[in-house]
Amino acid sequence: MSTAARTEPARRAEPSLTLVTDRAREAGDGREPAQRHTDESYAGVLGFVRKLADRALEDLDSAIARDPAASSRVEVLLTSPGLHAIWAHRGTHALWSLPGGRLPARVLAQVSRFATGVEIHPGAQLGRRFFIDHGMGVVIGETAEVGDDVMLYHGVTLGGRSLAKVKRHPTVGNRVTIGAGARVLGPVLIGDDVQVGANSVVVKDVPAGAVATGIPAMIRFPKRDAANQWVDPAIYI
Ligand SMILES: CC(C)(COP(=O)(O)OP(=O)(O)OC[C@H]1O[C@@H](n2cnc3c(N)ncnc32)[C@H](O)[C@@H]1OP(=O)(O)O)[C@@H](O)C(=O)NCCC(=O)NCCS
């Protein structure tokens, strides 16, 4: 045997494509790998579209639940500038996190502002079932964070008090309502279930469950209805 023949590693037989395909078919459900890949891609796209539709429906239903003047999903879909601004924001926010997406996101946010009167910076993080009633004049800054089931009326500002490029806008908890014209300024924490009165100016943290009214906002806790506090909660179900 020659030296070359001794040092050359033994070559393994490469499995033929047909063999691989056959194995995949045996191991799987009878589809070709390429077909399976295509099917999975379609399923991914369909799942994404279904999720978007479900989210849009829950936004419409939460608007109907909070706006006594709204009578149907179609009416809200066609006439709610607050909801249009929120949906536009969901797109610009996704764009904001992509490489090179920041400028297009800002431009589209500007178009949405022109159409709805609501200015939401694409960097702001908004939760689910968020609703802005009437819309006009709302401003939400870049580093604002908003929880789920929050409602703002027109003219609300979630703004900053610092020019430094740091977290400078409010963090709003879940189930918070902020009345018309209220200003919430700085990186303050607004706890869950807080109500901020119309035209109030909030510059300090507000604890969960409180009502904040006035300039600067004073905190109070709503009194429990003494007559009803022992009522069996089952009657509300
Ligand atoms: C703050 C708010 C949630 C309080 O509701 P509430 O708990 O039912 O409070 P009450 O109406 O019982 O008022 C309690 C006290 O707060 C005062 N108050 C209520 N809202 C206030 C406000 N925005 N600014 C200053 N004081 C206010 C009341 O005058 C009352 O004072 P008093 O105890 O000295 O009489 C409500 O008044 C509010 O401002 N909601 C926003 C609604 C809105 O923006 N609507 C726009 C529709 S287009």
The ligand as an SDF file (V2000), in Angstrom:
LIG
                    3D

 48 50  0  0  0  0  0  0  0  0999 V2000
  -60.7510   63.0500   39.2070 C   0  0  0  0  0  0  0  0  0  0  0  0
  -62.0530   62.3240   38.9980 C   0  0  0  0  0  0  0  0  0  0  0  0
  -61.7760   60.9450   38.4330 C   0  0  0  0  0  0  0  0  0  0  0  0
  -62.6810   62.2180   40.3800 C   0  0  0  0  0  0  0  0  0  0  0  0
  -63.8560   61.5280   40.3360 O   0  0  0  0  0  0  0  0  0  0  0  0
  -64.5680   61.1420   41.7270 P   0  0  0  0  0  0  0  0  0  0  0  0
  -63.7140   60.2060   42.5150 O   0  0  0  0  0  0  0  0  0  0  0  0
  -65.9430   60.6950   41.3790 O   0  0  0  0  0  0  0  0  0  0  0  0
  -64.5410   62.4770   42.5470 O   0  0  0  0  0  0  0  0  0  0  0  0
  -65.7210   63.4340   42.9700 P   0  0  0  0  0  0  0  0  0  0  0  0
  -66.4450   63.8980   41.7430 O   0  0  0  0  0  0  0  0  0  0  0  0
  -66.4960   62.7640   44.0560 O   0  0  0  0  0  0  0  0  0  0  0  0
  -64.9230   64.6730   43.5640 O   0  0  0  0  0  0  0  0  0  0  0  0
  -64.1570   64.5380   44.7370 C   0  0  0  0  0  0  0  0  0  0  0  0
  -63.4850   65.8690   44.9860 C   0  0  0  0  0  0  0  0  0  0  0  0
  -62.4840   66.1010   43.9750 O   0  0  0  0  0  0  0  0  0  0  0  0
  -62.7560   67.3330   43.2980 C   0  0  0  0  0  0  0  0  0  0  0  0
  -62.4050   67.1270   41.8960 N   0  0  0  0  0  0  0  0  0  0  0  0
  -62.9160   66.2230   41.0370 C   0  0  0  0  0  0  0  0  0  0  0  0
  -62.3070   66.3050   39.8620 N   0  0  0  0  0  0  0  0  0  0  0  0
  -61.3920   67.2840   39.9660 C   0  0  0  0  0  0  0  0  0  0  0  0
  -60.4600   67.8310   39.0700 C   0  0  0  0  0  0  0  0  0  0  0  0
  -60.3320   67.3620   37.8280 N   0  0  0  0  0  0  0  0  0  0  0  0
  -59.6390   68.8150   39.4990 N   0  0  0  0  0  0  0  0  0  0  0  0
  -59.7460   69.2820   40.7650 C   0  0  0  0  0  0  0  0  0  0  0  0
  -60.6150   68.7930   41.6710 N   0  0  0  0  0  0  0  0  0  0  0  0
  -61.4390   67.8160   41.2670 C   0  0  0  0  0  0  0  0  0  0  0  0
  -64.2440   67.5670   43.4950 C   0  0  0  0  0  0  0  0  0  0  0  0
  -64.5620   68.9320   43.3600 O   0  0  0  0  0  0  0  0  0  0  0  0
  -64.4360   67.0470   44.8960 C   0  0  0  0  0  0  0  0  0  0  0  0
  -63.9540   68.0210   45.7780 O   0  0  0  0  0  0  0  0  0  0  0  0
  -64.6440   68.2140   47.2480 P   0  0  0  0  0  0  0  0  0  0  0  0
  -64.4220   66.9110   47.9600 O   0  0  0  0  0  0  0  0  0  0  0  0
  -63.8910   69.3370   47.8360 O   0  0  0  0  0  0  0  0  0  0  0  0
  -66.0860   68.4900   46.9880 O   0  0  0  0  0  0  0  0  0  0  0  0
  -62.9860   63.0460   38.0190 C   0  0  0  0  0  0  0  0  0  0  0  0
  -63.5330   64.2050   38.6020 O   0  0  0  0  0  0  0  0  0  0  0  0
  -62.2640   63.4720   36.7420 C   0  0  0  0  0  0  0  0  0  0  0  0
  -61.6440   64.5380   36.6390 O   0  0  0  0  0  0  0  0  0  0  0  0
  -62.3780   62.6100   35.7010 N   0  0  0  0  0  0  0  0  0  0  0  0
  -61.8730   62.8970   34.3680 C   0  0  0  0  0  0  0  0  0  0  0  0
  -63.0490   62.9550   33.4300 C   0  0  0  0  0  0  0  0  0  0  0  0
  -62.7150   63.5750   32.0760 C   0  0  0  0  0  0  0  0  0  0  0  0
  -61.6210   63.9790   31.7710 O   0  0  0  0  0  0  0  0  0  0  0  0
  -63.7240   63.6090   31.2140 N   0  0  0  0  0  0  0  0  0  0  0  0
  -63.5770   64.1470   29.9010 C   0  0  0  0  0  0  0  0  0  0  0  0
  -64.7360   63.6530   29.0820 C   0  0  0  0  0  0  0  0  0  0  0  0
  -64.6890   64.3290   27.4750 S   0  0  0  0  0  0  0  0  0  0  0  0
  1  2  1  0
  2  3  1  0
  2  4  1  0
  2 36  1  0
  4  5  1  0
  5  6  1  0
  6  7  2  0
  6  8  1  0
  6  9  1  0
  9 10  1  0
 10 11  2  0
 10 12  1  0
 10 13  1  0
 13 14  1  0
 14 15  1  0
 15 16  1  0
 15 30  1  0
 16 17  1  0
 17 18  1  0
 17 28  1  0
 18 19  1  0
 18 27  1  0
 19 20  2  0
 20 21  1  0
 21 22  1  0
 21 27  2  0
 22 23  1  0
 22 24  2  0
 24 25  1  0
 25 26  2  0
 26 27  1  0
 28 29  1  0
 28 30  1  0
 30 31  1  0
 31 32  1  0
 32 33  2  0
 32 34  1  0
 32 35  1  0
 36 37  1  0
 36 38  1  0
 38 39  2  0
 38 40  1  0
 40 41  1  0
 41 42  1  0
 42 43  1  0
 43 44  2  0
 43 45  1  0
 45 46  1  0
 46 47  1  0
 47 48  1  0
M  END
$$$$
